[in-house]
Amino acid sequence: MCLLNKFIELNWQVIAGISTTIIALCALALSIWQGMQTRRHNRLSFRPHLTTWINSNAEKGFYAIELINNGIGPALIEEFLVKVDGKVISGQGPELIEKVLQMLFPGFPYKSKQGYVSKDHSMAVKDIVTIVNIQFYERFPPLEFMDRASNRVSFDILYKSFYGKQFHLQFPTQNEKSNKQIQPTN
């Protein structure tokens, strides 16, 4: 009988040890899962989202393009390219945008303000950069001319979040360009 009691006592100790190990492994797995979910949440919480805003008044000859970070995290700019007719225009800073304006609007008098985001620039949440603000005076380009000019130019902006996830903004998108081309004219 004494031997049977020792055997039962030994089995309970083994069962208790195995149960404790299983509980500890479950707690470890739950902690790892929670850590992964927290990391995923943090990545989403710091996700930037760059978009553009166009403001225009054709009757007054005014046009503006703004770059806005309407995400919930800062955007780190990696590359800012301006293309005319698919060809990358070289230059740095606001002079690059001025060069593009001179290519698009030769012979039209205007005053303008240009902005630029360079490599490693950090756009905070709700930050707005005016890429171009142009006011024509004396004579304005016709609407058809403005449509052709806007179809000729595009911006490609590569940016990333603080977690290193990369994003790409192409303005205008190919869909926006094709929609402009099929609009009926009166």
C-alpha positions as CSV (number, residue, x, y, z in Angstrom):
1,M,0.0,0.0,0.0
2,C,2.8,2.4,0.8
3,L,4.3,1.7,-2.6
4,L,1.0,2.5,-4.3
5,N,0.7,5.8,-2.4
6,K,4.2,6.8,-3.5
7,F,3.4,5.9,-7.1
8,I,0.1,8.0,-7.0
9,E,2.0,10.9,-5.3
10,L,4.7,10.7,-8.0
11,N,2.1,10.8,-10.8
12,W,0.5,13.9,-9.3
13,Q,3.8,15.6,-9.2
14,V,4.5,14.7,-12.9
15,I,1.0,15.9,-13.8
16,A,1.4,19.1,-11.9
17,G,4.8,19.7,-13.5
18,I,3.5,19.1,-17.0
19,S,0.5,21.3,-16.3
20,T,2.7,24.1,-15.1
21,T,4.9,23.8,-18.2
22,I,1.8,23.9,-20.5
23,I,0.5,27.0,-18.8
24,A,3.8,28.7,-19.0
25,L,4.1,27.9,-22.8
26,C,0.5,29.2,-23.3
27,A,1.4,32.4,-21.5
28,L,4.6,32.8,-23.6
29,A,2.7,32.2,-26.8
30,L,0.0,34.8,-25.8
31,S,2.8,37.3,-24.9
32,I,4.4,36.8,-28.3
33,W,1.1,37.2,-30.1
34,Q,0.3,40.4,-28.1
35,G,3.7,41.8,-29.0
36,M,3.2,41.1,-32.7
37,Q,-0.3,42.8,-32.6
38,T,1.1,45.8,-30.7
39,R,3.9,46.1,-33.3
40,R,1.4,45.9,-36.2
41,H,-0.8,48.5,-34.5
42,N,2.1,50.8,-34.0
43,R,3.1,50.5,-37.6
44,L,-0.4,51.4,-38.7
45,S,-0.5,54.2,-36.2
46,F,2.5,55.9,-37.8
47,R,1.4,55.4,-41.4
48,P,1.8,58.6,-43.5
49,H,-0.4,59.3,-46.5
50,L,0.6,61.9,-49.0
51,T,-1.9,63.4,-51.3
52,T,-2.3,66.5,-53.4
53,W,-4.8,69.3,-53.5
54,I,-5.5,71.4,-56.6
55,N,-6.9,74.9,-56.2
56,S,-7.8,76.8,-59.3
57,N,-9.8,79.7,-60.6
58,A,-9.6,79.8,-64.4
59,E,-11.5,83.1,-64.6
60,K,-8.8,84.8,-62.5
61,G,-5.8,82.9,-63.9
62,F,-4.9,81.3,-60.6
63,Y,-3.7,77.7,-60.1
64,A,-2.1,76.0,-57.1
65,I,-0.9,72.4,-56.2
66,E,-0.3,71.5,-52.6
67,L,1.2,68.4,-51.1
68,I,-0.5,67.3,-47.9
69,N,0.3,64.6,-45.4
70,N,-3.2,63.5,-44.3
71,G,-2.0,60.3,-42.7
72,I,-1.4,59.6,-39.0
73,G,2.4,59.5,-39.1
74,P,5.2,61.6,-40.5
75,A,6.4,61.0,-44.1
76,L,10.1,60.8,-44.8
77,I,10.7,61.9,-48.3
78,E,13.1,59.7,-50.2
79,E,12.7,61.0,-53.8
80,F,10.9,63.9,-55.4
81,L,10.8,63.8,-59.2
82,V,9.1,66.1,-61.7
83,K,8.6,64.9,-65.2
84,V,7.5,66.8,-68.3
85,D,6.4,64.6,-71.2
86,G,7.7,61.6,-69.3
87,K,11.2,62.9,-69.0
88,V,12.7,63.6,-65.6
89,I,13.6,67.3,-65.2
90,S,16.8,67.9,-63.3
91,G,17.3,70.5,-60.6
92,Q,16.9,71.1,-57.0
93,G,14.6,73.2,-54.9
94,P,12.1,75.8,-56.1
95,E,14.2,76.4,-59.2
96,L,13.2,73.0,-60.5
97,I,9.5,74.0,-60.4
98,E,10.3,77.3,-62.0
99,K,12.1,75.5,-64.8
100,V,9.0,73.4,-65.4
101,L,6.7,76.4,-65.4
102,Q,8.9,78.1,-68.1
103,M,8.7,74.9,-70.2
104,L,4.9,74.7,-69.8
105,F,4.0,78.4,-70.2
106,P,6.4,80.1,-72.5
107,G,5.1,83.6,-73.5
108,F,2.5,83.8,-70.7
109,P,3.4,86.4,-68.1
110,Y,2.9,85.1,-64.5
111,K,4.1,85.4,-61.0
112,S,4.6,82.2,-59.0
113,K,5.7,80.7,-55.7
114,Q,7.3,77.3,-55.7
115,G,7.9,74.7,-53.0
116,Y,9.9,71.6,-52.9
117,V,10.5,68.6,-50.7
118,S,14.0,67.3,-50.7
119,K,15.4,63.9,-49.8
120,D,15.2,63.2,-46.0
121,H,12.6,66.0,-45.5
122,S,10.1,64.9,-42.9
123,M,6.5,66.0,-43.4
124,A,4.6,66.0,-40.2
125,V,1.0,65.0,-39.9
126,K,-1.3,67.6,-41.5
127,D,1.8,69.4,-43.0
128,I,1.1,71.2,-46.2
129,V,3.7,72.2,-48.8
130,T,2.7,74.4,-51.7
131,I,4.4,72.9,-54.7
132,V,3.3,75.7,-57.0
133,N,1.1,78.7,-56.8
134,I,0.9,80.5,-60.1
135,Q,-1.0,83.7,-61.0
136,F,-1.2,84.7,-64.6
137,Y,-1.7,88.3,-65.4
138,E,-2.5,90.4,-68.5
139,R,-3.5,87.3,-70.6
140,F,-4.4,83.9,-69.3
141,P,-3.7,80.6,-71.0
142,P,-6.9,79.1,-72.5
143,L,-8.5,76.2,-70.6
144,E,-7.5,73.7,-73.3
145,F,-3.9,74.9,-73.0
146,M,-4.0,74.4,-69.2
147,D,-5.4,70.9,-69.7
148,R,-2.6,70.0,-72.2
149,A,0.0,71.5,-69.8
150,S,-1.4,69.5,-66.8
151,N,-1.3,66.3,-69.0
152,R,2.4,66.9,-69.8
153,V,3.6,67.2,-66.2
154,S,3.7,64.6,-63.4
155,F,5.2,64.2,-59.9
156,D,6.6,61.0,-58.5
157,I,7.3,61.1,-54.8
158,L,8.8,58.2,-52.9
159,Y,8.4,58.3,-49.1
160,K,8.5,56.1,-46.1
161,S,7.2,55.8,-42.6
162,F,9.4,55.9,-39.5
163,Y,9.1,52.1,-39.5
164,G,10.7,52.0,-43.0
165,K,7.7,51.0,-45.0
166,Q,7.8,52.6,-48.4
167,F,5.0,54.4,-50.3
168,H,4.7,56.0,-53.7
169,L,2.6,59.0,-54.8
170,Q,2.2,59.6,-58.5
171,F,0.4,62.7,-59.4
172,P,-1.6,62.8,-61.5
173,T,-2.4,59.1,-61.5
174,Q,-2.8,57.4,-64.9
175,N,-6.5,57.1,-64.2
176,E,-6.7,60.9,-63.6
177,K,-4.9,61.6,-66.9
178,S,-7.2,59.2,-68.9
179,N,-10.3,60.8,-67.3
180,K,-9.1,64.2,-68.4
181,Q,-8.6,63.0,-72.0
182,I,-12.1,61.5,-72.4
183,Q,-14.1,64.5,-70.9
184,P,-16.5,65.8,-73.6
185,T,-15.9,69.3,-74.9
186,N,-18.7,71.7,-75.6
